[in-house]
Amino acid sequence: MRIAIDVMGGDHAPKAPILGVLAAIKTFPEISFTLVGDENKIKPYISNDERISILHTEEVIEPDDEPVRAVRRKKNASMVLAATEVREGRADACISAGNTGALMATGLFRVGRLQGIDRPALAPTLPTLDGKGFLLLDAGANMDAKPIHLLHYAIMGSIYIEQVRKIDSPKIGLLNVGTEEGKGNELSKATFDLLKTAPIHFVGNIEARDLLNGVADVVIADGFSGNLVLKTLEGTGASLLSLLKSELTSSFVAKIAALFLKRSLLGIKQKMDYSEYGGAALFGLKAPVVKAHGSSNETAILHTIRQTKEMVERNIILQVKEKIKELNLDELE
C-alpha cells in the first residue's frame, strides 16, 4: 500500500506531517509513502528509507487561496500532485492538512467522484462522552443538499462504520430540531421518509444537544448545518479545556487538587481530543482522500494515516460503489 502525503499543508507543515509519517513507518510496515513538497525542507527530517520517496515541488496552495481557482492555476501545488498520484495509480490514497475547500476541489477534479454519487461529503469523526465518537456527514463539502444526497451520505457512513469501526448495524440519525417524525424543514421531512425505507439502521431524528451522548454512530446533515455543528463542538471543547486549566491553576489549593486529578483530567482531554479520531474523509470519490485537521500534530497525522489505511484495506470505495449501484438510487431523484 502506498499513501501520498501533502507535507506542505497545515499549520505545522512540513514538520508535523513528516514526523507523523516517520511514526507510521514504525507502526505500519505494510505502508510506503510519497511525501509531496519542497525537497529542501523535507530532507532534514528524514534519513534514507526505501519506504519513503519524495515528489519535489515548491508550489503550495495557501489557506486563504480561493479553492477552485487555486486548484486550476496551481497545477504543481503539493496538494494537487498528491491527488494526481492517486489518479495515476501510483498511490492508493492521499492525505492533506491544507486548505479544506481546495482539497475538496482537488478530490473532484483529480480523483473524481463515484458514479451515482452527486455530492461528495466531508466526514469527520467527532468525540462523544463514552470515547467512541460519531461520524458526521456532511461537515461542509456542500452547503445545499437534496434528500437523495443525504440518503447517499447515510449509506456511505453506514458502510464505513461497519467496516472500519466494526459496528454491526450502526445507528444512523438525522440531525433535526426535534426528535418527532414530521419535525424540521422540507429537506428534513423528505429525507426522513427516504431514510425510513433505506437498508440502514435508521433511529430517526436527533437533536444537537444529544450528539455527545452517543445517540447515533452516524449523524446525517446538510453541509451548512453540519459545519455549524462541527465548529460549535470544536469551539466549545477548546473553551471548556481552557476554562478548566485556568480554574485549576488559579490558586495554590487548586493546583494541589489538580495534581490529584491529573490522571482523570488527562482521560477527559483524550476523549475530547480530535487527534485521537483521525481526519475527515471525503466520501463519494473514486479513492480515499482524507483531510487532516489544519492544526494536526504528529499524533493526529499518525491516526489519520491509520484511518486511511483501514479505508484502503477494507475497500470502502468499492463497497459504496456496489451498494449505490444495487439500490438504483437515481430513480429516487
C-alpha positions in Angstrom: 0.0 0.0 0.0 1.2 3.5 -0.8 -0.1 6.7 0.5 0.7 10.2 -0.9 1.0 12.9 1.8 0.9 16.6 1.1 3.5 17.6 3.7 3.2 21.4 2.9 -0.4 21.7 4.1 -1.4 22.6 7.7 -0.3 24.9 10.5 2.7 22.9 11.4 4.0 21.9 8.0 6.2 20.3 7.0 7.4 19.1 10.4 4.2 17.6 11.8 3.2 15.6 8.6 6.7 14.3 8.2 7.0 13.2 11.9 3.6 11.6 11.6 4.9 9.6 8.6 8.0 8.6 10.4 5.8 7.3 13.3 3.7 5.4 10.8 6.7 3.8 9.2 7.4 2.1 12.6 3.8 1.3 13.2 2.5 0.1 9.8 5.2 -2.0 8.0 2.9 -2.6 5.0 2.7 1.1 4.0 5.0 3.1 1.8 4.8 6.9 1.5 5.2 9.5 -1.2 6.0 12.9 0.5 4.9 15.7 -1.8 6.6 19.1 -1.1 9.8 21.0 -1.1 12.6 18.5 -1.0 15.0 21.0 0.7 12.5 21.3 3.6 11.8 17.6 3.8 15.2 16.1 3.8 16.4 17.5 7.1 13.8 15.4 8.9 14.3 12.0 7.2 17.1 9.6 6.5 17.3 7.2 3.6 14.3 4.8 3.8 13.2 2.6 1.0 9.6 3.1 2.0 9.7 6.9 1.7 10.0 8.7 -1.6 9.9 12.5 -2.3 8.0 14.2 -5.0 9.5 17.7 -5.2 7.5 20.8 -5.7 7.8 24.3 -4.3 4.2 25.3 -5.2 1.7 25.4 -2.3 -2.0 26.2 -2.0 -2.3 28.8 0.8 -5.0 28.8 3.4 -6.5 32.0 2.1 -6.4 30.9 -1.6 -9.8 30.7 -3.4 -10.2 26.9 -3.6 -11.3 26.2 -7.2 -9.1 29.0 -8.8 -6.1 27.8 -6.8 -6.5 24.2 -7.9 -6.9 25.2 -11.5 -4.0 27.6 -11.6 -1.5 25.9 -9.2 -1.3 22.6 -11.1 2.0 21.7 -9.4 0.9 22.5 -5.9 1.7 19.8 -3.3 -1.9 19.0 -2.7 -2.7 18.7 -6.3 0.3 16.5 -7.1 -0.6 14.2 -4.1 -4.1 13.7 -5.6 -2.6 13.1 -9.1 -0.5 10.3 -7.6 -3.8 8.6 -6.7 -5.4 9.3 -10.1 -2.4 7.9 -12.0 -2.4 4.7 -9.8 0.9 5.4 -8.1 -0.8 5.8 -4.7 -3.9 4.2 -3.1 -4.9 7.3 -1.2 -3.8 10.8 -0.3 -3.8 12.9 2.8 -3.5 16.7 3.3 -3.9 19.1 6.3 -4.2 22.0 3.9 -7.0 24.3 2.6 -10.2 22.3 3.1 -12.1 23.8 0.1 -9.1 23.3 -2.1 -8.8 19.6 -1.1 -12.4 19.1 -1.9 -11.9 20.7 -5.3 -8.8 18.7 -5.9 -10.6 15.5 -5.0 -13.3 16.2 -7.5 -11.1 17.4 -10.3 -8.2 15.0 -9.9 -9.6 11.9 -8.3 -13.2 12.2 -9.5 -16.5 11.2 -7.9 -18.1 7.8 -7.8 -20.8 7.1 -10.4 -24.1 7.5 -8.7 -22.8 10.0 -6.1 -23.8 13.5 -7.0 -22.3 15.3 -4.0 -19.3 14.0 -2.0 -19.4 14.7 1.7 -16.8 15.7 4.3 -17.0 13.2 7.1 -15.1 13.8 10.4 -15.4 11.7 13.5 -16.4 13.8 16.5 -16.0 12.9 20.2 -18.7 11.5 22.5 -18.6 11.2 26.2 -18.1 7.4 26.0 -15.0 8.0 23.9 -16.3 6.1 20.8 -17.2 9.1 18.7 -19.7 9.6 15.9 -19.3 10.2 12.2 -20.8 13.4 10.8 -21.8 13.7 7.2 -21.7 16.4 5.7 -19.5 18.7 7.6 -19.3 21.4 4.9 -18.5 20.0 1.5 -21.9 21.1 0.2 -23.9 23.9 1.7 -27.1 22.9 -0.2 -28.3 19.4 -0.5 -31.3 17.4 -1.7 -32.8 14.4 0.1 -31.2 12.0 -2.2 -27.7 13.4 -1.3 -28.4 12.8 2.4 -29.5 9.3 1.6 -26.2 8.7 -0.1 -24.4 10.1 3.0 -26.3 7.7 5.2 -25.4 4.6 3.1 -21.7 5.7 2.8 -21.5 6.4 6.5 -23.1 3.1 7.5 -20.7 1.1 5.3 -17.7 3.0 6.7 -18.7 2.4 10.3 -19.4 -1.3 9.8 -16.1 -1.9 8.1 -13.7 0.4 9.9 -15.3 0.6 13.4 -16.6 -3.0 13.2 -20.1 -2.0 14.5 -22.8 -4.2 13.3 -25.9 -2.4 12.1 -24.6 1.1 13.1 -27.3 3.6 14.3 -28.0 6.3 11.7 -29.6 9.6 12.9 -30.9 12.6 11.1 -29.9 16.0 12.6 -33.1 17.9 13.3 -34.7 20.5 15.6 -36.8 17.8 17.3 -37.0 14.0 17.6 -40.6 13.6 16.5 -41.4 12.5 12.9 -42.6 15.4 10.9 -40.3 18.0 12.5 -38.0 20.3 10.6 -37.9 21.9 7.2 -38.9 20.4 3.9 -35.4 18.9 3.4 -35.6 17.2 6.8 -39.1 15.8 6.2 -38.3 14.4 2.7 -35.0 12.9 3.9 -36.7 11.3 6.9 -39.1 9.5 4.5 -36.2 8.2 2.4 -34.1 7.0 5.4 -37.1 5.1 6.8 -37.1 2.7 3.9 -33.3 2.6 3.3 -31.2 -0.5 4.0 -29.7 1.0 7.2 -30.5 1.1 10.9 -32.2 4.4 11.0 -33.0 5.6 14.5 -34.9 8.8 13.5 -34.4 12.4 14.2 -31.8 13.5 16.8 -31.2 16.9 18.3 -27.8 18.6 18.5 -27.9 18.6 22.3 -27.8 14.8 22.4 -24.8 14.3 20.0 -22.2 14.0 22.7 -24.2 11.3 24.4 -23.6 8.8 21.5 -27.2 8.6 20.4 -26.1 7.6 16.9 -22.9 6.2 15.3 -23.6 8.3 12.1 -25.2 11.7 12.0 -26.6 12.9 8.7 -26.9 16.7 7.9 -26.7 19.1 5.0 -23.3 20.8 4.8 -24.4 24.1 6.3 -25.9 22.5 9.4 -23.1 20.0 9.7 -20.4 22.6 9.6 -22.2 24.6 12.3 -22.2 21.5 14.5 -18.5 20.8 13.7 -17.4 24.4 14.5 -19.6 24.6 17.6 -18.2 21.4 19.1 -14.6 22.3 18.3 -15.0 25.7 19.9 -16.9 24.5 22.9 -14.4 21.7 23.6 -11.4 24.1 23.3 -13.1 26.7 25.5 -14.0 24.2 28.3 -10.5 22.8 28.4 -9.1 26.4 28.6 -11.5 27.3 31.3 -10.7 24.2 33.3 -7.0 24.8 33.0 -7.5 28.4 34.2 -9.5 27.4 37.2 -7.1 24.6 38.2 -4.1 27.0 38.2 -5.9 29.9 39.8 -4.6 29.3 43.4 -2.3 27.1 45.4 -5.2 24.9 46.6 -6.5 24.5 43.1 -3.0 23.4 41.9 -2.8 20.8 44.7 -6.2 19.5 43.7 -5.1 19.4 40.0 -2.2 17.1 40.9 -4.6 14.5 42.4 -7.0 14.9 39.4 -4.2 14.8 36.8 -5.0 11.3 35.5 -8.7 11.9 35.3 -8.2 15.2 33.6 -5.9 13.6 31.0 -8.6 11.0 30.4 -11.1 13.7 29.7 -8.8 15.5 27.4 -8.1 12.3 25.4 -11.8 11.6 25.0 -12.4 15.1 23.6 -9.2 15.3 21.5 -9.9 15.4 17.8 -6.4 13.9 17.1 -7.5 10.6 18.5 -10.1 10.1 15.8 -8.1 10.7 12.7 -9.1 13.0 9.8 -12.2 13.8 7.8 -12.6 11.6 4.8 -14.1 12.9 1.6 -16.8 10.2 0.9 -18.1 9.8 -2.6 -14.8 9.9 -4.5 -13.1 7.1 -6.5 -10.3 6.7 -4.0 -9.7 7.7 -0.3 -8.9 11.4 0.1 -8.6 12.4 3.7 -8.4 15.9 5.2 -6.3 16.1 8.4 -7.1 18.9 10.8 -5.2 22.1 10.0 -3.6 22.2 13.4 -2.7 18.5 13.3 0.4 17.4 15.2 2.4 14.2 14.8 -0.2 12.2 16.7 -3.1 13.5 14.6 -1.3 12.7 11.4 -0.5 9.2 12.6 -4.1 8.5 13.4 -5.2 9.9 10.0 -2.8 7.5 8.3 -4.3 4.6 10.3 -7.8 5.7 9.3 -6.7 5.9 5.6 -5.0 2.5 5.8 -8.2 0.9 7.0 -10.3 2.5 4.3 -7.9 1.1 1.7 -7.6 -2.4 3.3 -11.4 -2.8 3.7 -12.1 -1.5 0.1 -14.6 1.0 1.4 -14.9 2.7 -2.0 -15.8 -0.4 -3.9 -18.4 -1.4 -1.3 -20.0 2.1 -1.6 -20.0 1.8 -5.4 -21.6 -1.6 -5.4 -24.3 -0.6 -2.8 -25.3 2.5 -4.7 -25.5 0.6 -8.0 -27.5 -2.2 -6.3 -30.1 0.3 -4.9 -30.7 2.2 -8.2 -30.9 5.4 -6.2 -31.1 7.6 -9.3 -34.8 6.6 -9.6 -35.5 8.5 -6.4 -34.2 11.9 -7.6 
